[in-house]
Amino acid sequence: MRLGLIGLGRIGAFHAETLTRLTAVESLVVTDAVPQTAKRLADRLDVEVADSAAALLASGVDGVVIAAATDAHPELLLAAVEAGLPVFCEKPVARSAAEGVEVLRRVSGSGVQVQIGYPRRFDEGFMAARAAVASGELGWLHTVRSTTLDPAPPPPAYVAVSGGIFRDCSVHDFDAVRWVTGREVVEVYAAGGNRGADFFREAGDADTASAVLTLDDGTLAVVSNSRYNPRGYDVRLELHGSEDSIAVGLEDRLPLRSVEPGATFPAGRPHDFFIDRFGAAFRAELAAFTEVVAGRRTSPCTIADALETGWIAEACTLSLAEHRPVRVDEVRTDGVRG
Ligand SMILES: NC(=O)c1ccc[n+]([C@@H]2O[C@H](COP(=O)([O-])OP(=O)(O)OC[C@H]3O[C@@H](n4cnc5c(N)ncnc54)[C@H](O)[C@@H]3O)[C@@H](O)[C@H]2O)c1
């Protein structure tokens, strides 16, 4: 198949390498808003360049991967769907859930498959955790703890268009909590910290956040995020049930230092970057997309899934701003109960 890739920054450049290595992908055409970025990458990987997203969509591709900055997602996604092309679009669908609802409305009924990028759904640890919950071996869950700590802040320009830490970073935790437990979030209570660089505050964002989520079966989930964790990229999910407790990310490369006398765990080189931690999951996710393009499976993470996660982010954003618990139903504007 012939695929197009739009947006060649941090994640787009990595996706380009993955796509050139997938046997299902016979040719790849790339574009970026910054032409030199596209040219440099195309020279390095020996792929074609299109002058614009429109030119790429018209170049005979069978499917499109969108890894451009978040604010460009709705326009690019809708253009691809209007061209009848299956789309993989990086999370989030849009900068706000309201915009995301509009995207879903316009895509609904098109019959075009759209996959949103939530790579934890393709990580072996997260898949094992989901299977453990589904099997009942944990008993009933009382506590879930989901952690994502970035080693260093993204650039100010990224933060300015990211939609804020809940929509940009915590959404991975929210999606993991929903997907692994199979439950919906009904209420959130969020707090934010601003002890880091001024550009977070200037963008109306927090550099650190915590949220308590109440699930529809009464389970409590605690989500913890920060842009400042120089020890490494720390992603964990703990599930505590009435029968057993399990953890994702509790392995030798966990970026955490024990101060217990004699403790030698974790001993490995800490994960230093999200691609280092989730490289295999990102590759599996795009391999799944080629199956979607080939018509062999439906999207493993739909716009509706991403929007449900988006409502949780909206509720957390409001909770932080107003300093109070917020029910997810309060922020929904799609009229659909999740
Ligand atoms: N799923 C994940 O785990 C994950 C991880 C990282 C980033 N992301 C998402 O991927 C997207 C990109 O993130 P990044 O870290 O690579 O950002 P980045 O800033 O490094 O790269 C963005 C690229 O998009 C290009 N771009 C912007 N608007 C464009 C347009 N209209 N057409 C073509 N190119 C355009 C920019 O020139 C830049 O090269 C964001 O939406 C982010 O949320 C997802």
The ligand as an ORCA input file, in Angstrom:
! r2SCAN-3c Opt
* xyz 0 1
  N       0.448      9.340     21.005
  C       1.492      9.825     21.626
  O       2.007      9.240     22.560
  C       2.062     11.112     21.172
  C       3.365     11.425     21.491
  C       3.886     12.633     21.044
  C       3.093     13.500     20.329
  N       1.814     13.154     20.056
  C       0.954     14.072     19.297
  O       1.546     14.228     18.020
  C       1.390     15.568     17.577
  C       2.756     16.128     17.203
  O       3.577     16.135     18.352
  P       5.165     16.341     18.219
  O       5.697     16.161     19.584
  O       5.719     15.520     17.117
  O       5.198     17.894     17.848
  P       6.333     18.702     17.071
  O       6.091     20.113     17.392
  O       7.684     18.105     17.315
  O       6.006     18.438     15.518
  C       4.866     18.918     14.887
  C       5.167     19.012     13.400
  O       3.956     19.298     12.708
  C       4.241     20.269     11.716
  N       2.975     20.915     11.374
  C       2.249     21.795     12.116
  N       1.116     22.136     11.468
  C       1.134     21.470     10.284
  C       0.252     21.421      9.176
  N      -0.901     22.132      9.153
  N       0.581     20.626      8.127
  C       1.736     19.913      8.134
  N       2.611     19.939      9.159
  C       2.308     20.698     10.211
  C       5.299     21.163     12.327
  O       6.024     21.894     11.359
  C       6.169     20.131     13.048
  O       7.192     19.615     12.227
  C       0.684     16.325     18.711
  O      -0.685     16.404     18.414
  C       0.888     15.454     19.927
  O      -0.190     15.538     20.851
  C       1.289     11.985     20.440
*
